[in-house]
Amino acid sequence: MSFYLKKALYIETNYSHYRNAHKEEALQVTRDAISFLFTDYLQSFDAVMGTRSAHMFNMFIMRDELFDVYSEWLFTILFEVQENLDTSNYLGQEERVFGYVSELLLDT
């Protein structure tokens, strides 16, 4: 059994919301990382970017086994993004880029 908090974006897609609130380059680097590491998830990522709702805040309840598999998948992507994203000009809240990206990866 899993439990997620879902947030609806009535006007924007997940992609446009992120682009308007954060540095867009992080999403392209994330998409590239998924394309390179987990090609089977690329279509799902693109679909999530086009929807108007998401499970945000990185909050969920799941069995240990699922959490381990999910964490390995998630951090493999995030470490690849970290290697390929120049965050030297990210200040303040933008330094949380990996948290923001991981919220969108939950639905992927």
C-alpha positions as CSV (number, residue, x, y, z in Angstrom):
1,M,0.0,0.0,0.0
2,S,1.3,3.4,-0.9
3,F,0.1,6.9,0.2
4,Y,0.9,10.1,-1.7
5,L,0.0,13.7,-1.3
6,K,-1.2,15.1,-4.7
7,K,-1.1,18.7,-5.8
8,A,-3.2,19.9,-8.7
9,L,-1.9,22.6,-11.0
10,Y,-5.0,24.0,-12.7
11,I,-3.4,26.5,-15.1
12,E,0.0,25.1,-15.8
13,T,1.6,21.8,-16.6
14,N,4.3,20.4,-14.4
15,Y,6.9,21.5,-17.0
16,S,5.6,25.1,-17.3
17,H,5.2,25.5,-13.6
18,Y,8.8,24.4,-13.0
19,R,10.1,26.6,-15.9
20,N,8.3,29.6,-14.4
21,A,9.5,29.0,-10.8
22,H,13.0,27.5,-11.3
23,K,15.8,27.2,-13.7
24,E,14.6,25.2,-16.7
25,E,17.9,23.7,-17.5
26,A,17.6,21.2,-14.6
27,L,14.6,19.6,-16.3
28,Q,16.5,19.1,-19.6
29,V,19.5,17.6,-17.8
30,T,17.1,15.3,-15.9
31,R,15.5,14.3,-19.1
32,D,18.9,13.6,-20.7
33,A,19.9,11.5,-17.6
34,I,16.7,9.4,-17.8
35,S,17.2,9.0,-21.6
36,F,20.8,7.7,-20.9
37,L,20.2,5.6,-17.8
38,F,16.6,4.4,-17.9
39,T,15.2,4.8,-21.5
40,D,12.1,2.9,-20.5
41,Y,11.1,5.7,-18.2
42,L,11.5,8.6,-20.7
43,Q,7.9,8.4,-22.1
44,S,6.6,8.4,-18.5
45,F,8.8,11.4,-17.6
46,D,7.5,13.3,-20.6
47,A,3.9,12.4,-19.7
48,V,4.4,13.7,-16.1
49,M,5.9,17.0,-17.5
50,G,2.7,17.4,-19.6
51,T,0.2,16.8,-16.8
52,R,-1.4,19.3,-14.5
53,S,-0.9,17.5,-11.2
54,A,1.9,15.8,-9.2
55,H,2.6,14.1,-6.0
56,M,4.8,16.7,-4.3
57,F,6.8,17.2,-1.1
58,N,8.7,13.9,-1.4
59,M,6.3,12.3,1.1
60,F,5.1,8.7,0.7
61,I,4.6,5.5,2.6
62,M,5.8,2.2,1.1
63,R,7.2,-1.1,1.9
64,D,11.0,-1.3,2.6
65,E,11.6,-3.3,-0.6
66,L,9.9,-0.7,-2.8
67,F,11.6,2.1,-1.0
68,D,15.0,0.5,-1.6
69,V,14.3,0.0,-5.3
70,Y,12.9,3.5,-5.7
71,S,15.8,5.1,-3.9
72,E,18.4,3.3,-6.0
73,W,16.6,4.5,-9.2
74,L,16.1,8.0,-7.9
75,F,19.6,8.6,-6.7
76,T,21.1,7.1,-9.8
77,I,19.3,9.8,-11.8
78,L,20.0,12.6,-9.3
79,F,23.8,11.8,-9.2
80,E,23.9,11.8,-13.0
81,V,22.1,15.2,-13.0
82,Q,24.5,16.5,-10.4
83,E,27.4,15.5,-12.6
84,N,26.0,17.3,-15.6
85,L,24.3,20.4,-14.2
86,D,26.3,23.5,-13.4
87,T,24.8,24.8,-10.2
88,S,27.5,27.4,-9.5
89,N,25.1,30.2,-10.2
90,Y,22.2,28.7,-8.2
91,L,21.5,30.8,-5.1
92,G,19.1,30.5,-2.1
93,Q,16.1,28.4,-2.8
94,E,17.5,27.3,-6.2
95,E,20.2,25.3,-4.4
96,R,17.4,22.9,-3.6
97,V,17.2,21.9,-7.3
98,F,17.6,18.2,-6.6
99,G,14.7,18.2,-4.2
100,Y,12.5,19.9,-6.7
101,V,13.5,17.5,-9.5
102,S,13.0,14.5,-7.2
103,E,9.4,15.6,-6.5
104,L,8.7,15.3,-10.2
105,L,10.5,12.0,-10.5
106,L,8.1,10.4,-8.0
107,D,5.3,10.3,-10.5
108,T,7.6,9.2,-13.3
